[in-house]
């Protein structure tokens, strides 16, 4: 066991505590952090949320940041959690070390963008803010505020599975000896964009959420950040990453399949990698959002794996709220705290079993947790699962490197080319697609056809700004209609992994599915990941896409800021295949 991935430090800030000690106290005492909105300016103040109980200025003070320049809560919370993790790991000097910071987020600096969006259109002094909205920008700001100079940075944006996928990537990089130290996790702040988006889908509960309960009516949004320090074969390990899996449910952009296929496959991949059997698992920290659809789908996946021998299961979102992109790392930290302190967190407010559902735990103390599973599932069916162990296990090792080649490549750079999509998609269906969605489908399906592949083993996409057109339209509508009568379709397409999941749904690809959103480096990260999958023999074929667009307003922002105008449209698809 000379390839152990060790967790040597952790940091967390969320609605139930501003560090690991306070989070632990809240979990043990059954004290939730869901309540009234305090800091977010919204007309929907009646909706309960899991809000971090610190103002932006208070977080700046913790970080020793001076000045009145606005900063995103996403970056501030992330920097606090990273500092905590490094301190616990005893890392004070990284000189001479290969270090990577990997963060997961969906909204990035959206809290700033939406606050100043209308003013940006006329006030040149605010033209630095559009870039702040990019997911990758938040990672760079976290690195700077945490004092991490000359480190490799990366951003993953797969909706609510982003943070767990960041930890998985960090583990893979360590196994491949690409780095010495990884700080991985995620950060997400509450925003009007987020709150109104989920509200349009009618999946927010006006009361504190009740995961897995028969009366559950939806989720409560939350915010927060958590990061872990990963090292290989460390002596000061708090826990071990034993196995993991990422799969696509390939069913729907915002709904999970009835039998939880993606969740089932992700959990089975994690178990198989760890070399463990279902009976070796003592606790599952479920995704458990509290929506009718998610909880029954996850229940079915759990029942398929564990049957009548179900381990202790709970959703800690009843404590923290659904922290979306940060949830996977927040719940990873919660799992480690539970293992170290010999208890299972309660599934708060559960009272009634639903048909086909599981019976979650009310919490237990003085229990030995040797191996636990942490689940994190996102829009588009991006499902990830990780096995965390108290001691090293005999995990499955990768074989020798395999060779591969590029077998197809397609690029389009003009809107005029989109009319050719009719070869693959009916005009009726394409009418509901924005230009970037059309472009992504066209180049991807063309490349797959050239390669002679109907369904790739994995889909990896890269985008700096995602579906910018629909996101900006949603921002405009929030302002124009005062957070009322908004279109759910705009929000459904606003997450950066919309493109990769849409292609997966069309091709029925249940395999690995990841989206990188790290500025100009996004495609490079996507290709690195594809090559890693192929060399290790985990897949035989990968579709890699690079997709970005601009809008007239965004182009004006760039030109007024003295920057090169971004391309109106750029879409590239590459198919790689093992030899």
C-alpha positions as CSV (number, residue, x, y, z in Angstrom):
1,X,0.0,0.0,0.0
2,X,2.5,2.6,-1.2
3,X,0.0,4.7,-3.0
4,X,-2.2,5.9,-0.1
5,X,-4.0,9.2,-0.6
6,X,-4.1,10.8,2.8
7,X,-6.2,13.6,4.1
8,X,-3.9,15.6,6.4
9,X,-5.8,18.8,7.0
10,X,-9.3,20.2,6.7
11,X,-11.0,23.5,6.8
12,X,-14.7,24.4,6.8
13,X,-17.0,27.4,7.1
14,X,-20.8,27.0,6.8
15,X,-24.1,27.8,8.5
16,X,-23.4,25.5,11.5
17,X,-19.9,26.8,12.3
18,X,-16.9,28.9,11.1
19,X,-14.4,26.1,11.7
20,X,-14.2,22.3,12.3
21,X,-14.6,22.6,16.1
22,X,-17.8,24.6,15.9
23,X,-19.2,22.4,13.1
24,X,-18.5,19.3,15.3
25,X,-20.4,20.9,18.2
26,X,-23.4,21.7,16.1
27,X,-23.5,18.1,14.7
28,X,-23.2,16.5,18.1
29,X,-25.8,18.8,19.6
30,X,-28.3,18.4,16.7
31,X,-28.2,22.2,16.2
32,X,-29.1,23.2,12.6
33,X,-28.0,26.4,10.8
34,X,-31.1,26.9,8.7
35,X,-32.9,30.1,9.4
36,X,-33.9,33.5,8.0
37,X,-31.9,35.4,5.4
38,X,-29.6,38.0,6.9
39,X,-27.1,39.1,4.4
40,X,-28.5,38.3,0.9
41,X,-30.6,41.1,-0.5
42,X,-33.7,39.5,-2.0
43,X,-37.5,39.9,-2.0
44,X,-37.7,36.2,-1.1
45,X,-36.7,36.7,2.5
46,X,-39.4,34.2,3.6
47,X,-37.4,31.3,2.3
48,X,-35.1,29.6,4.9
49,X,-31.4,29.2,4.1
50,X,-28.2,28.0,5.6
51,X,-26.3,31.3,5.6
52,X,-22.8,31.7,7.0
53,X,-23.2,34.0,10.0
54,X,-20.4,36.5,9.0
55,X,-20.6,39.6,6.9
56,X,-18.2,40.2,4.1
57,X,-16.3,42.7,6.2
58,X,-16.0,40.3,9.1
59,X,-14.5,37.7,6.8
60,X,-12.1,40.3,5.4
61,X,-11.0,41.0,9.0
62,X,-10.4,37.3,9.6
63,X,-8.2,37.2,6.5
64,X,-6.4,40.5,7.3
65,X,-7.7,42.1,4.1
66,X,-7.9,45.9,4.1
67,X,-9.8,48.2,1.8
68,X,-13.4,48.8,0.7
69,X,-13.2,47.1,-2.7
70,X,-16.0,44.6,-3.0
71,X,-15.0,40.9,-2.9
72,X,-17.1,37.8,-3.5
73,X,-18.3,35.8,-0.6
74,X,-17.3,32.7,-2.6
75,X,-13.7,33.8,-2.6
76,X,-13.7,35.0,1.1
77,X,-15.2,31.8,2.4
78,X,-12.9,29.7,0.3
79,X,-9.8,31.4,1.5
80,X,-10.8,31.0,5.2
81,X,-11.3,27.2,4.7
82,X,-8.0,26.8,2.8
83,X,-6.1,28.6,5.5
84,X,-7.6,26.3,8.1
85,X,-6.8,23.2,6.2
86,X,-3.2,24.2,5.7
87,X,-2.8,25.1,9.3
88,X,-4.1,21.7,10.5
89,X,-1.8,19.9,8.0
90,X,1.1,21.9,9.4
91,X,2.1,23.3,6.0
92,X,3.7,26.7,6.4
93,X,6.3,26.6,3.6
94,X,5.6,25.2,0.2
95,X,8.8,26.3,-1.5
96,X,10.3,23.5,-3.5
97,X,7.0,21.6,-3.5
98,X,4.7,20.9,-6.4
99,X,1.3,22.2,-5.1
100,X,-2.1,22.4,-6.7
101,X,-5.2,24.2,-5.5
102,X,-8.4,22.7,-7.0
103,X,-11.7,24.4,-6.3
104,X,-15.3,23.6,-7.3
105,X,-17.9,26.3,-7.8
106,X,-20.9,27.1,-10.0
107,X,-21.7,30.7,-9.2
108,X,-18.2,32.0,-8.7
109,X,-18.5,35.8,-8.1
110,X,-22.1,36.0,-9.0
111,X,-23.0,37.7,-5.8
112,X,-20.9,40.7,-7.0
113,X,-22.1,40.5,-10.6
114,X,-25.8,40.6,-9.8
115,X,-25.3,43.5,-7.3
116,X,-23.5,45.7,-9.8
117,X,-24.8,44.3,-13.1
118,X,-26.9,47.3,-14.2
119,X,-24.2,49.8,-13.1
120,X,-21.6,47.9,-15.0
121,X,-23.4,48.9,-18.2
122,X,-22.5,52.6,-17.8
123,X,-19.8,52.8,-15.0
124,X,-16.3,52.1,-16.3
125,X,-14.9,51.9,-12.7
126,X,-16.7,48.5,-12.3
127,X,-15.4,46.8,-15.5
128,X,-13.2,44.5,-13.5
129,X,-16.3,42.8,-12.1
130,X,-17.4,40.8,-15.2
131,X,-14.2,38.7,-15.0
132,X,-14.8,38.2,-11.3
133,X,-18.0,36.3,-12.2
134,X,-15.9,33.6,-13.9
135,X,-15.5,30.4,-11.8
136,X,-11.8,30.3,-12.4
137,X,-11.4,33.8,-11.0
138,X,-12.7,32.8,-7.6
139,X,-10.0,30.1,-7.4
140,X,-7.3,32.5,-8.2
141,X,-8.6,34.9,-5.6
142,X,-8.7,32.1,-3.0
143,X,-5.1,31.2,-3.8
144,X,-4.0,34.8,-3.4
145,X,-5.8,35.4,-0.1
146,X,-4.6,32.1,1.3
147,X,-1.0,33.1,0.5
148,X,-0.5,30.4,-2.1
149,X,2.0,31.8,-4.6
150,X,3.4,29.9,-7.6
151,X,0.9,27.0,-7.2
152,X,-1.0,25.3,-9.9
153,X,-4.7,26.2,-9.9
154,X,-7.7,24.5,-11.4
155,X,-11.5,25.0,-11.3
156,X,-14.2,22.3,-11.8
157,X,-17.8,23.3,-12.4
158,X,-20.2,20.3,-12.4
159,X,-23.0,21.9,-10.4
160,X,-23.6,20.3,-7.0
161,X,-20.9,17.7,-7.4
162,X,-18.1,20.2,-8.1
163,X,-16.3,20.0,-4.8
164,X,-16.2,16.2,-4.6
165,X,-15.0,16.1,-8.2
166,X,-12.2,18.5,-7.2
167,X,-11.1,16.1,-4.4
168,X,-11.2,13.2,-6.9
169,X,-9.0,15.1,-9.4
170,X,-6.5,15.9,-6.6
171,X,-6.3,12.2,-5.7
172,X,-5.7,11.3,-9.3
173,X,-2.9,13.9,-9.7
174,X,-1.2,12.5,-6.6
175,X,-1.4,8.9,-7.8
176,X,0.1,10.0,-11.1
177,X,2.9,11.8,-9.2
178,X,2.0,15.1,-10.9
179,X,2.1,17.0,-7.6
180,X,3.3,16.7,-4.0
181,X,0.4,18.5,-2.2
182,X,-3.2,19.2,-3.2
183,X,-5.6,21.5,-1.5
184,X,-9.0,20.5,-2.9
185,X,-12.6,21.4,-2.2
186,X,-15.2,24.0,-3.1
187,X,-16.8,27.3,-2.2
188,X,-20.2,28.7,-3.0
189,X,-22.1,31.8,-1.8
190,X,-25.8,32.5,-1.8
191,X,-26.9,34.8,-4.6
192,X,-30.2,36.1,-6.0
193,X,-29.3,34.3,-9.2
194,X,-29.1,31.0,-7.3
195,X,-32.1,31.5,-5.1
196,X,-34.4,32.6,-7.9
197,X,-33.2,29.9,-10.2
198,X,-34.0,27.1,-7.8
199,X,-37.3,28.9,-7.0
200,X,-38.3,28.8,-10.7
201,X,-37.9,25.0,-10.5
202,X,-40.3,25.0,-7.6
203,X,-38.0,22.8,-5.5
204,X,-37.4,25.2,-2.5
205,X,-39.2,24.4,0.7
206,X,-40.7,27.4,2.7
207,X,-39.9,25.4,5.9
208,X,-36.7,23.7,7.1
209,X,-36.1,20.8,4.8
210,X,-36.9,17.1,5.7
211,X,-34.6,14.8,3.6
212,X,-36.0,11.4,2.9
213,X,-39.2,12.1,4.9
214,X,-42.5,11.3,3.2
215,X,-43.7,14.9,3.6
216,X,-40.5,16.4,2.1
217,X,-41.3,19.4,-0.1
218,X,-37.9,20.6,-1.3
219,X,-34.5,21.9,-0.4
220,X,-33.1,24.9,1.6
221,X,-30.2,26.6,-0.1
222,X,-27.0,27.1,1.9
223,X,-23.5,28.5,1.4
224,X,-20.1,27.7,2.6
225,X,-16.7,26.3,1.8
226,X,-14.5,23.4,2.7
227,X,-11.1,22.2,1.6
228,X,-8.9,19.3,2.5
229,X,-5.2,18.8,2.1
230,X,-4.2,15.7,0.2
231,X,-0.8,14.1,0.4
232,X,0.5,10.6,-0.6
233,X,1.8,8.3,2.1
234,X,1.8,11.0,4.9
235,X,2.4,10.1,8.5
236,X,-0.1,12.6,9.9
237,X,-3.2,11.3,8.1
238,X,-6.7,12.1,9.4
239,X,-8.3,9.7,7.0
240,X,-7.7,8.1,3.6
241,X,-9.4,8.4,0.2
242,X,-9.9,4.8,-0.7
243,X,-12.0,4.9,-3.8
244,X,-14.2,7.1,-5.9
245,X,-16.4,7.2,-8.9
246,X,-18.0,9.8,-11.2
247,X,-20.8,8.9,-13.6
248,X,-23.5,10.6,-15.6
249,X,-27.2,9.6,-15.0
250,X,-27.8,10.6,-18.6
251,X,-31.5,11.1,-17.9
252,X,-32.5,14.8,-17.5
253,X,-30.9,18.2,-16.9
254,X,-32.6,18.7,-13.5
255,X,-34.2,15.4,-12.5
256,X,-32.7,12.0,-11.5
257,X,-33.8,8.7,-12.9
258,X,-36.3,6.6,-11.0
259,X,-33.8,3.8,-10.3
260,X,-30.8,6.1,-9.6
261,X,-28.6,4.6,-12.3
262,X,-25.9,7.3,-12.2
263,X,-25.8,7.3,-8.4
264,X,-25.6,3.5,-8.3
265,X,-22.8,3.4,-10.9
266,X,-20.8,6.1,-9.0
267,X,-21.1,4.2,-5.7
268,X,-20.2,0.9,-7.2
269,X,-17.1,2.4,-8.9
270,X,-16.0,3.8,-5.6
271,X,-16.5,0.5,-3.9
272,X,-14.7,-1.4,-6.6
273,X,-11.7,0.9,-6.6
274,X,-11.4,0.6,-2.8
275,X,-11.6,-3.2,-2.9
276,X,-14.4,-3.0,-0.3
277,X,-17.7,-4.7,-0.2
278,X,-21.1,-3.1,0.7
279,X,-21.0,-4.8,4.1
280,X,-17.7,-3.0,4.8
281,X,-19.4,0.4,4.9
282,X,-20.7,1.7,8.2
283,X,-22.2,5.0,7.2
284,X,-23.3,6.9,4.0
285,X,-23.5,10.7,4.0
286,X,-26.2,10.9,1.4
287,X,-26.7,13.7,-1.1
288,X,-30.3,13.9,0.3
289,X,-31.5,17.3,-0.8
290,X,-35.1,16.9,0.4
291,X,-36.7,17.1,-3.0
292,X,-39.2,14.3,-3.8
293,X,-37.3,13.3,-6.9
294,X,-33.7,13.2,-5.6
295,X,-34.4,11.4,-2.4
296,X,-36.4,8.5,-3.9
297,X,-33.8,8.2,-6.7
298,X,-30.9,8.0,-4.2
299,X,-32.9,5.7,-2.0
300,X,-33.3,3.3,-4.9
301,X,-29.6,3.4,-5.7
302,X,-28.8,2.7,-2.0
303,X,-31.3,-0.2,-1.9
304,X,-29.8,-1.7,-5.0
305,X,-26.4,-1.8,-3.4
306,X,-27.1,-2.6,0.2
307,X,-30.5,-4.2,0.2
308,X,-31.7,-5.2,3.7
309,X,-28.2,-4.6,5.1
310,X,-28.4,-0.9,4.9
311,X,-25.6,1.0,6.9
312,X,-26.4,4.1,8.8
313,X,-27.5,6.8,6.3
314,X,-28.2,10.5,6.8
315,X,-28.3,13.8,4.9
316,X,-26.5,16.6,6.7
317,X,-28.2,19.1,4.5
318,X,-30.8,19.3,7.1
319,X,-28.1,21.0,9.2
320,X,-26.3,23.1,6.6
321,X,-28.8,23.6,3.8
322,X,-27.8,22.6,0.3
323,X,-24.5,24.3,-0.3
324,X,-24.6,23.2,-3.9
325,X,-21.1,23.2,-5.4
326,X,-19.4,23.2,-2.0
327,X,-21.6,20.4,-0.6
328,X,-19.2,17.5,-1.5
329,X,-16.3,18.9,0.4
330,X,-18.4,20.2,3.3
331,X,-19.8,16.7,3.7
332,X,-16.4,15.1,3.3
333,X,-15.2,17.1,6.3
334,X,-18.4,16.1,8.2
335,X,-17.6,12.5,7.4
336,X,-14.1,12.8,8.7
337,X,-15.3,14.5,11.9
338,X,-17.8,11.7,12.4
339,X,-15.1,9.0,12.0
340,X,-12.7,10.7,14.3
341,X,-15.3,11.3,17.0
342,X,-17.2,8.0,16.7
343,X,-20.7,9.2,15.9
344,X,-23.2,9.3,13.0
345,X,-24.8,12.7,12.3
346,X,-28.6,12.7,12.6
347,X,-31.0,13.1,9.7
348,X,-32.9,15.9,11.2
349,X,-36.7,16.3,11.0
350,X,-37.3,12.8,9.5
351,X,-40.5,11.2,10.8
352,X,-42.3,9.3,8.0
353,X,-41.0,6.7,5.7
354,X,-41.9,7.2,2.0
355,X,-42.8,4.4,-0.3
356,X,-39.6,3.0,-1.8
357,X,-37.5,5.2,0.5
358,X,-34.9,4.4,3.1
359,X,-35.1,4.9,6.8
360,X,-32.2,7.4,7.7
361,X,-30.5,7.4,11.1
362,X,-31.5,9.6,14.0
363,X,-27.9,9.7,15.0
364,X,-25.7,7.3,17.0
365,X,-22.8,7.8,19.4
366,X,-19.9,5.6,20.3
367,X,-19.8,3.8,16.9
368,X,-16.8,2.7,14.9
369,X,-16.7,4.1,11.4
370,X,-14.0,2.4,9.5
371,X,-15.3,3.1,6.0
372,X,-17.9,5.7,4.9
373,X,-19.3,6.8,1.6
374,X,-19.9,10.4,0.7
375,X,-22.3,11.1,-2.2
376,X,-22.6,14.3,-4.2
377,X,-25.0,14.6,-7.2
378,X,-25.4,17.6,-9.5
379,X,-27.6,18.9,-12.3
380,X,-27.3,17.1,-15.5
381,X,-27.0,13.8,-13.6
382,X,-23.4,14.4,-12.6
383,X,-23.1,11.9,-9.9
384,X,-20.0,11.4,-7.7
385,X,-19.2,9.1,-4.8
386,X,-16.2,8.7,-2.6
387,X,-15.1,6.1,0.0
388,X,-13.3,7.5,3.0
389,X,-11.5,5.1,5.3
390,X,-10.0,5.4,8.8
391,X,-7.0,3.2,7.8
392,X,-5.4,2.3,4.4
393,X,-7.1,-0.4,2.4
394,X,-5.9,-2.6,-0.4
395,X,-7.3,-0.5,-3.2
396,X,-7.1,-1.5,-6.9
397,X,-4.0,-0.2,-8.6
398,X,-3.8,1.1,-12.2
399,X,-1.9,-1.0,-14.7
400,X,0.9,0.2,-17.0
401,X,0.4,3.2,-19.2
402,X,-1.5,2.7,-22.5
403,X,-1.1,4.7,-25.7
404,X,-3.8,6.7,-27.5
405,X,-4.4,9.0,-30.4
406,X,-6.7,11.8,-31.6
407,X,-9.1,10.2,-34.1
408,X,-11.3,13.2,-34.9
409,X,-11.5,17.0,-34.4
410,X,-14.1,19.5,-35.4
411,X,-14.2,23.3,-34.9
412,X,-16.8,26.0,-35.7
413,X,-16.4,29.7,-35.1
414,X,-19.4,31.3,-36.7
415,X,-23.1,31.3,-36.0
416,X,-23.8,30.7,-39.8
417,X,-22.4,27.2,-39.4
418,X,-25.1,26.2,-36.9
419,X,-27.7,25.6,-39.7
420,X,-25.8,22.3,-40.3
421,X,-27.0,21.0,-37.0
422,X,-30.1,19.7,-38.8
423,X,-28.0,16.7,-39.8
424,X,-28.1,15.5,-36.2
425,X,-31.0,17.4,-34.4
426,X,-34.5,18.1,-35.6
427,X,-35.4,21.8,-36.3
428,X,-38.1,21.5,-33.7
429,X,-35.7,20.5,-31.0
430,X,-32.9,22.9,-32.0
431,X,-35.3,25.8,-31.7
432,X,-35.1,25.4,-27.9
433,X,-31.3,25.5,-27.9
434,X,-29.1,28.6,-27.5
435,X,-26.3,29.1,-29.9
436,X,-23.6,27.6,-27.7
437,X,-25.8,24.5,-27.1
438,X,-26.3,24.1,-30.8
439,X,-22.5,24.6,-31.5
440,X,-21.6,22.0,-28.8
441,X,-23.9,19.5,-30.2
442,X,-22.8,20.1,-33.8
443,X,-19.0,19.7,-33.3
444,X,-19.4,16.8,-30.8
445,X,-21.8,14.7,-32.9
446,X,-19.7,15.4,-36.0
447,X,-16.5,14.3,-34.3
448,X,-18.1,11.2,-32.9
449,X,-19.4,10.3,-36.3
450,X,-16.0,10.8,-37.9
451,X,-14.5,8.6,-35.1
452,X,-17.1,5.9,-35.7
453,X,-18.3,6.1,-32.1
454,X,-22.0,6.3,-31.1
455,X,-21.3,6.7,-27.4
456,X,-17.9,7.7,-25.9
457,X,-16.7,6.2,-22.6
458,X,-16.2,9.7,-21.1
459,X,-17.2,13.3,-21.8
460,X,-15.0,16.2,-20.7
461,X,-15.8,19.8,-21.5
462,X,-14.0,23.1,-21.0
463,X,-15.6,26.5,-20.8
464,X,-14.6,29.9,-19.3
465,X,-18.1,31.4,-19.2
466,X,-20.5,28.6,-19.9
467,X,-23.9,29.5,-21.4
468,X,-23.3,33.2,-21.1
469,X,-26.3,34.3,-23.2
470,X,-28.9,32.6,-21.0
471,X,-27.1,33.6,-17.8
472,X,-27.1,37.3,-18.8
473,X,-30.7,37.0,-19.8
474,X,-31.6,35.6,-16.4
475,X,-29.8,38.4,-14.7
476,X,-31.6,41.0,-16.9
477,X,-35.0,39.3,-16.0
478,X,-34.2,39.3,-12.3
479,X,-33.7,43.1,-12.4
480,X,-36.6,43.8,-14.8
481,X,-39.2,41.7,-13.2
482,X,-38.0,42.2,-9.6
483,X,-37.4,38.5,-9.0
484,X,-40.8,37.4,-10.1
485,X,-42.2,35.5,-13.1
486,X,-38.8,34.2,-14.2
487,X,-38.2,31.4,-16.8
488,X,-36.9,28.1,-15.4
489,X,-35.4,27.1,-18.7
490,X,-32.9,29.9,-18.5
491,X,-31.7,28.8,-15.1
492,X,-31.6,25.1,-16.1
493,X,-29.1,26.0,-18.9
494,X,-27.0,28.3,-16.8
495,X,-24.7,25.8,-15.1
496,X,-21.4,25.3,-16.8
497,X,-21.8,21.5,-17.1
498,X,-25.1,21.9,-19.0
499,X,-23.3,21.3,-22.3
500,X,-21.5,18.1,-21.2
501,X,-24.6,16.6,-19.6
502,X,-26.8,17.5,-22.6
503,X,-24.4,15.6,-24.9
504,X,-24.3,12.7,-22.4
505,X,-28.1,12.5,-22.3
506,X,-28.2,12.5,-26.2
507,X,-25.6,9.8,-26.6
508,X,-26.7,7.8,-23.5
509,X,-23.2,8.1,-22.0
510,X,-23.3,6.9,-18.4
511,X,-19.5,7.3,-18.1
512,X,-17.2,9.9,-16.5
513,X,-18.4,13.5,-17.0
514,X,-16.5,16.6,-16.0
515,X,-16.4,20.3,-16.8
516,X,-13.4,22.5,-16.3
517,X,-13.9,26.2,-16.0
518,X,-10.6,27.9,-15.4
519,X,-10.3,30.7,-17.9
520,X,-7.9,30.2,-20.8
521,X,-6.5,27.0,-19.2
522,X,-9.8,25.2,-19.2
523,X,-9.2,23.1,-22.4
524,X,-5.6,22.3,-21.3
525,X,-7.0,20.8,-18.0
526,X,-9.7,18.9,-20.0
527,X,-7.1,17.3,-22.3
528,X,-4.9,16.4,-19.3
529,X,-7.8,14.7,-17.7
530,X,-8.6,12.8,-20.9
531,X,-5.1,11.6,-21.3
532,X,-5.0,10.5,-17.7
533,X,-8.1,8.4,-18.2
534,X,-6.8,6.8,-21.4
535,X,-3.3,6.1,-20.1
536,X,-4.6,4.4,-17.0
537,X,-6.9,2.2,-19.0
538,X,-10.1,3.5,-17.3
539,X,-11.7,4.3,-20.7
540,X,-11.1,3.5,-24.3
541,X,-12.6,6.7,-25.8
542,X,-13.1,10.3,-24.6
543,X,-14.9,13.2,-26.2
544,X,-13.3,16.5,-25.2
545,X,-15.1,19.8,-25.9
546,X,-14.1,23.4,-25.6
547,X,-17.1,25.8,-25.8
548,X,-17.5,29.5,-25.2
549,X,-19.6,32.4,-26.4
550,X,-20.0,36.1,-26.0
551,X,-22.9,38.5,-26.1
552,X,-23.1,42.1,-27.3
553,X,-23.2,43.4,-23.7
554,X,-20.3,41.3,-22.6
555,X,-18.3,42.3,-25.7
556,X,-18.9,46.0,-24.8
557,X,-17.6,45.3,-21.3
558,X,-14.4,43.9,-22.7
559,X,-13.9,46.7,-25.2
560,X,-14.6,49.4,-22.6
561,X,-12.0,47.8,-20.3
562,X,-9.4,47.9,-23.1
563,X,-9.4,44.1,-23.6
564,X,-9.7,42.1,-26.8
565,X,-13.3,41.4,-27.6
566,X,-14.1,37.7,-27.0
567,X,-15.2,35.6,-29.9
568,X,-19.0,35.5,-30.5
569,X,-18.8,31.7,-30.8
570,X,-16.1,29.1,-30.5
571,X,-16.7,25.3,-30.3
572,X,-14.2,22.6,-30.6
573,X,-14.6,18.8,-30.2
574,X,-11.8,16.2,-30.1
575,X,-12.2,12.5,-29.9
576,X,-9.3,10.5,-28.4
577,X,-9.1,6.7,-28.5
578,X,-6.8,4.0,-27.1
579,X,-4.6,2.3,-29.6
